[in-house]
Amino acid sequence: MKSLKENFQKAHIVIIGSGIIGKFNALELSELGFKVTIIDPTQLQNSSYAALGLLMGNMYQRRRGRSWDLRKESIELWPQWITFLQKYNSELNIKKPLIQLTTNEEKFKKLEKFIYENNDQNLRILERDSIFIKNINKAFQTKNIKGIISLKDGRINPFSLLQTLDKYLKHKKISFSEVEIIKIRKLNNQWISTTRNNENIKSDMIILCNSLKAINLIDGISHNITLKPVLGQAMEIDINDAEVDLLSLPKQFNINGKNIIPKSKNKLIIGSTDEYSTKPEENTFEKLTNFLDKRPNWLIKGKISKKWYGIRSRPDGEPSPIMKNLEDGLIICTGFYKNGILLAPACSKWVANEIKNYFS
Ligand SMILES: Cc1cc2nc3c(=O)[nH]c(=O)nc-3n(C[C@H](O)[C@H](O)[C@H](O)COP(=O)(O)OP(=O)(O)OC[C@H]3O[C@@H](n4cnc5c(N)ncnc54)[C@H](O)[C@@H]3O)c2cc1C
């Protein structure tokens, strides 16, 4: 009888879409011994490159159900993958901690309840006289900010992560095809992916990791999946105020739903918005900086030095993400409207288990 690994080595898997989900699946499957091909015509413009990279795992307040299970698994897998990927980029890491703040008393009460109920040493309420609260109040000229700190959550730099994955994939000689797939079909137990130039790529399996466009490749009658585009915008702001040192702030934090990442003494990143749209609007600055009753002057006067957006896919009528075995040899892994970076390890593991069962 042939060993499983022998079966795996013979099997060819095509991954359509090279965002974080496609790349992570390629990593997982290549480590299992499969022959992998990734296909993507425009990978540098995807939503993965637009992400801020916050890994909000332990902070997630619903501690049951599929969404929590995926988070929990990813939180456990991330440190192992970081150690593995550091062979390709020794600087890759997760910067901790993560801080969630609010000026809304009711929201704070919920956070407090969550902390008391969970009794987790790595999740704490920030004391009023903590250095974090003091420095945030000083910089943002606020008095009523309260919040929690998660010592085990943090941020991974998405650009660095994607580049490291590319380095790994190149090292493993994984084929990459810079083309668009316009059709897939099954013929005599093989899958055929047809490119826009009418070339056919044969494989034993296909994994659809191409976000919104995944539904264009599947039969809408047999598979009732709807995805809606959700725009996320972020920007980098330069400030000019000698009194404010942004590096005195935590490495990454969230105030009233906006994520803030200080980059230098006078530069910070703010993101992100959630809009059911595909076109960025002009008033991004207002939308992203209006998270306090009164904005500090340095923020009002701040100048946008960079602005970007990404379009994510949100499942309509079912929870995010969509991970399904659509038919023999066809898996879909999409609908990551939020948290695609966080969830990539757990979702790739789910796909790998499905594939291992298929070839066993
Ligand atoms: C501003 C912003 C901030 C965010 N912040 C965070 C965060 O802090 N933490 C977090 O976890 N998540 C965050 N996200 C969400 C995260 O970016 C997404 O969940 C994640 O990137 C989804 O990855 P993906 O691989 O599914 O999709 P994508 O990265 O969009 O990749 C899909 C790929 O499929 C390719 N493709 C499409 N059609 C075809 C085709 N026919 N043939 C071949 N290839 C095709 C596309 O070119 C694309 O490269 C943020 C998103 C945005 C926009």
The ligand as an ORCA input file, in Angstrom:
! r2SCAN-3c Opt
* xyz 0 1
  C      -7.767     48.666      5.505
  C      -7.837     47.242      5.954
  C      -7.371     46.897      7.232
  C      -7.435     45.559      7.654
  N      -6.903     45.252      8.880
  C      -6.856     43.946      9.268
  C      -6.247     43.609     10.507
  O      -5.771     44.487     11.246
  N      -6.196     42.297     10.863
  C      -6.718     41.298     10.072
  O      -6.636     40.114     10.443
  N      -7.325     41.606      8.895
  C      -7.415     42.907      8.481
  N      -8.008     43.238      7.304
  C      -8.724     42.181      6.565
  C      -7.773     41.368      5.714
  O      -7.031     42.226      4.910
  C      -8.575     40.388      4.840
  O      -9.441     39.636      5.653
  C      -7.628     39.451      4.101
  O      -6.630     40.188      3.449
  C      -8.385     38.605      3.084
  O      -7.424     37.857      2.375
  P      -7.757     37.033      1.071
  O      -6.532     36.267      0.730
  O      -9.036     36.280      1.276
  O      -8.116     38.110     -0.038
  P      -7.179     39.068     -0.921
  O      -5.988     39.514     -0.182
  O      -8.071     40.122     -1.464
  O      -6.665     38.121     -2.076
  C      -7.480     37.620     -3.090
  C      -6.617     37.445     -4.331
  O      -7.369     36.732     -5.334
  C      -6.921     37.203     -6.594
  N      -7.912     36.856     -7.622
  C      -9.180     37.315     -7.765
  N      -9.779     36.752     -8.828
  C      -8.875     35.913     -9.389
  C      -8.918     35.061    -10.515
  N     -10.018     34.957    -11.260
  N      -7.807     34.335    -10.836
  C      -6.695     34.405    -10.059
  N      -6.611     35.215     -8.954
  C      -7.686     35.956     -8.632
  C      -6.765     38.705     -6.390
  O      -5.892     39.272     -7.364
  C      -6.197     38.755     -4.974
  O      -4.781     38.863     -4.972
  C      -7.976     44.553      6.825
  C      -8.434     44.897      5.539
  C      -8.368     46.215      5.104
  C      -8.851     46.539      3.729
*
